[in-house]
């Protein structure tokens, strides 16, 4: 079995994400504007992945960020990018918005 390199962010469940949001974490939704408009975590700010990859320092402010996408893949990439440019305390919602909805959590449109 191969050893995976430690990810520079923490994968969190919907329950953990709710606790982080309650404690004031920044929620960054990295999906497209169209996906975001169909429903997003109420506290989430839209910052599409392509924008983060192009200009992370312009778009991300401070540490303690929870990244969200549809299923958790693009947000993992965003978290990797944020870590690569020096951000700390990064989280990725495992299962993304799909998991959030499946858990019966509210979304804003």
Secondary structure, 3 states (H helix, E strand, C coil): CCCCCCCCCEEECHHHHHHHHHCCCEEEECCCHHHHHCCECCCCEECCHHHHHHHHHHHCCCCCEEEECCCCHHHHHHHHHHHHCCCCCEEEECCHHHHHHHCCCCCEC
